[in-house]
Amino acid sequence: MEKNRQGVGVGISQITGRQFATKLALRPEQFAWFLGAGASASARIPTGYDMITDFKATLFCQGSGTPRREIDPSDPMWKARIDIFLSQQGSLPPTGDPTEYARAFEAVYPSVEDRRTYIAQKVQQGVPSFAHRVLACMLVTGSVPCVFTTNFDNLVESAVTIARSKVDPAKHKDMTVAAIDSADRAARCFRENDWPLLAKIHGDFQSADLKNTEQELGEQDARMRGVLEACAQRFALVVVGYSGRDASVMNALTDALDVEGAYSGGI
């Protein structure tokens, strides 16, 4: 794949899913993984879009005095009514704006403690999906070096615990988990090639620090950002269920292009 910071769409070749599966099966250890909220949707955890819908419904009810039980934010008519009302209020960016999730989250829950509680309640609904279990098997057998995720849930960790019980203890690999309040672990793993690594770049739902407001997302932890850039320079990258809303993450992935040979196996 040819990469150009000024001409992103120039010279990019594409392969089919079957072709990718063939490449992955041949050299799985050459691929790092990046999981967004969509990767947890099949595990019963709301996506970023789902949470935006919930936040906007709450703001509509607060502003209009409408009881929550009387609205259905999933109904197109109610959705349009809510969007019109909020646009007239001018408190949120336009629908689809990259900052919409962060701004709506902070508008409903200004307190970091309340945001943490909200996230905790949502992630506790999750059960590792089949895909999580397959990825976990690849992690514990050393087939996948590292996984980065913007998700707060512990689905990968739970699936790894299940996978470890199925693998000969003499053959399985221990996974290091690093969140933004333990980014030094991620840096050490990269420095010492100590894989597998799970790096939670927006924090864990139990972390003292979480990245979910506009300011927080714009100030990505420098150490974790450095590890993400370094891994992007070394490995091909498999992106699953990620919207690209976070400027900090997208900047890190773009900055990796400055090094010759970055994403050597593609994206």
Secondary structure as the mmCIF struct_conf table of DSSP 4:
data_model
#
loop_
_struct_conf.conf_type_id
_struct_conf.id
_struct_conf.beg_label_comp_id
_struct_conf.beg_label_asym_id
_struct_conf.beg_label_seq_id
_struct_conf.end_label_comp_id
_struct_conf.end_label_asym_id
_struct_conf.end_label_seq_id
BEND BEND1 ARG A 5 GLN A 6
TURN_TY1_P TURN_TY1_P1 VAL A 8 GLY A 11
HELX_RH_AL_P HELX_RH_AL_P1 GLY A 17 LEU A 26
HELX_RH_3T_P HELX_RH_3T_P1 PRO A 28 GLN A 30
STRN STRN1 PHE A 31 LEU A 35
HELX_RH_3T_P HELX_RH_3T_P2 ALA A 37 ALA A 43
TURN_TY1_P TURN_TY1_P2 ARG A 44 ARG A 44
HELX_RH_AL_P HELX_RH_AL_P2 GLY A 48 SER A 64
HELX_RH_3T_P HELX_RH_3T_P3 ARG A 68 GLU A 70
TURN_TY1_P TURN_TY1_P3 PRO A 73 SER A 74
BEND BEND2 ASP A 75 ASP A 75
HELX_RH_AL_P HELX_RH_AL_P3 PRO A 76 GLN A 89
TURN_TY1_P TURN_TY1_P4 GLY A 90 GLY A 90
BEND BEND3 LEU A 92 LEU A 92
HELX_LH_PP_P HELX_LH_PP_P1 PRO A 93 PRO A 94
TURN_TY1_P TURN_TY1_P5 THR A 95 GLY A 96
TURN_TY1_P TURN_TY1_P6 PRO A 98 THR A 99
HELX_RH_AL_P HELX_RH_AL_P4 GLU A 100 VAL A 108
BEND BEND4 SER A 111 SER A 111
HELX_RH_AL_P HELX_RH_AL_P5 VAL A 112 VAL A 123
TURN_TY1_P TURN_TY1_P7 GLN A 124 GLN A 125
HELX_RH_AL_P HELX_RH_AL_P6 PHE A 130 VAL A 140
TURN_TY1_P TURN_TY1_P8 THR A 141 GLY A 142
BEND BEND5 SER A 143 SER A 143
STRN STRN2 CYS A 146 THR A 149
HELX_RH_AL_P HELX_RH_AL_P7 LEU A 155 ARG A 164
TURN_TY1_P TURN_TY1_P9 SER A 165 LYS A 166
BEND BEND6 VAL A 167 VAL A 167
TURN_TY1_P TURN_TY1_P10 PRO A 169 LYS A 171
HELX_LH_PP_P HELX_LH_PP_P2 ASP A 174 MET A 175
STRN STRN3 THR A 176 ALA A 179
HELX_RH_3T_P HELX_RH_3T_P4 ILE A 180 SER A 182
HELX_RH_AL_P HELX_RH_AL_P8 ALA A 183 GLU A 192
TURN_TY1_P TURN_TY1_P11 ASN A 193 ASN A 193
STRN STRN4 LEU A 197 LYS A 200
TURN_TY1_P TURN_TY1_P12 ILE A 201 HIS A 202
TURN_TY1_P TURN_TY1_P13 PHE A 205 GLN A 206
BEND BEND7 ALA A 208 ALA A 208
BEND BEND8 THR A 213 THR A 213
HELX_RH_AL_P HELX_RH_AL_P9 GLU A 214 GLY A 218
BEND BEND9 GLU A 219 GLU A 219
HELX_RH_AL_P HELX_RH_AL_P10 ALA A 222 ARG A 234
BEND BEND10 PHE A 235 PHE A 235
STRN STRN5 ALA A 236 VAL A 240
BEND BEND11 GLY A 241 GLY A 241
HELX_RH_AL_P HELX_RH_AL_P11 ALA A 247 ASP A 255
HELX_RH_3T_P HELX_RH_3T_P5 ALA A 256 ASP A 258
BEND BEND12 VAL A 259 VAL A 259
TURN_TY1_P TURN_TY1_P14 GLU A 260 GLY A 265
#
